[in-house]
Amino acid sequence: MAEKGKATPAAAEEATSQFNASEFLKGTKEELDKVVWPSRQQLISESIAVILMVSLSATIIYFIDKLFSWAAKQVF
């Protein structure tokens, strides 16, 4: 077990190694190949759902704000 404050050999090697752009790009491409991209129809339908939910939430917040504003005017 490594003592507190001391770096492990792997961490020390990683800290001293130089940035390699080609390895980074290779790793990035490998990760992007694993992504399951949505179909155009799925993208459109889910985007519409998000826009509708945000609009609904904003409308509810607006009306609640108006209600509290009206109630505060009645009290004060």
C-alpha positions as CSV (number, residue, x, y, z in Angstrom):
1,M,0.0,0.0,0.0
2,A,1.4,3.4,-0.9
3,E,1.9,5.9,1.9
4,K,-0.1,9.0,1.9
5,G,1.6,11.8,-0.1
6,K,3.9,9.5,-2.1
7,A,3.2,8.9,-5.8
8,T,2.9,5.4,-7.1
9,P,5.2,4.5,-10.0
10,A,2.4,4.6,-12.5
11,A,1.3,8.0,-11.4
12,A,4.9,9.3,-11.4
13,E,5.4,7.9,-15.0
14,E,2.1,9.5,-16.1
15,A,3.0,12.9,-14.6
16,T,6.4,13.0,-16.3
17,S,5.3,11.7,-19.7
18,Q,4.8,14.2,-22.5
19,F,1.5,14.8,-24.3
20,N,1.2,12.8,-27.4
21,A,-1.3,14.3,-29.8
22,S,-1.5,11.3,-32.1
23,E,-2.2,8.9,-29.2
24,F,-4.9,11.4,-27.9
25,L,-6.6,11.5,-31.3
26,K,-6.4,7.7,-31.7
27,G,-8.0,7.2,-28.3
28,T,-10.6,9.8,-29.1
29,K,-11.5,8.1,-32.3
30,E,-11.8,4.7,-30.5
31,E,-14.2,6.2,-28.0
32,L,-16.3,7.9,-30.6
33,D,-16.6,4.6,-32.5
34,K,-18.3,3.2,-29.4
35,V,-21.0,5.9,-29.4
36,V,-24.4,4.9,-30.5
37,W,-25.7,7.9,-32.4
38,P,-29.5,8.5,-32.6
39,S,-31.4,8.4,-35.8
40,R,-32.6,11.6,-37.4
41,Q,-36.2,10.9,-36.4
42,Q,-35.2,10.0,-32.8
43,L,-33.1,13.2,-32.6
44,I,-36.0,15.4,-33.8
45,S,-38.6,13.7,-31.6
46,E,-36.5,13.9,-28.4
47,S,-35.5,17.5,-29.2
48,I,-39.2,18.4,-29.5
49,A,-39.9,16.7,-26.2
50,V,-37.2,18.7,-24.5
51,I,-38.4,22.0,-25.9
52,L,-42.0,21.2,-24.8
53,M,-40.9,20.3,-21.3
54,V,-38.8,23.4,-20.9
55,S,-41.7,25.5,-22.2
56,L,-44.1,23.9,-19.8
57,S,-41.8,24.3,-16.9
58,A,-41.2,28.0,-17.7
59,T,-45.0,28.6,-18.0
60,I,-45.7,26.9,-14.7
61,I,-42.9,29.0,-13.0
62,Y,-44.3,32.2,-14.6
63,F,-47.8,31.6,-13.3
64,I,-46.5,30.6,-9.8
65,D,-44.5,33.8,-9.8
66,K,-47.5,35.9,-10.8
67,L,-49.6,34.2,-8.0
68,F,-47.0,35.0,-5.4
69,S,-46.7,38.5,-6.7
70,W,-50.4,39.0,-6.5
71,A,-50.5,37.5,-3.0
72,A,-47.6,39.8,-1.8
73,K,-49.5,42.9,-3.1
74,Q,-52.6,41.8,-1.2
75,V,-50.6,41.4,2.0
76,F,-48.4,44.5,1.7
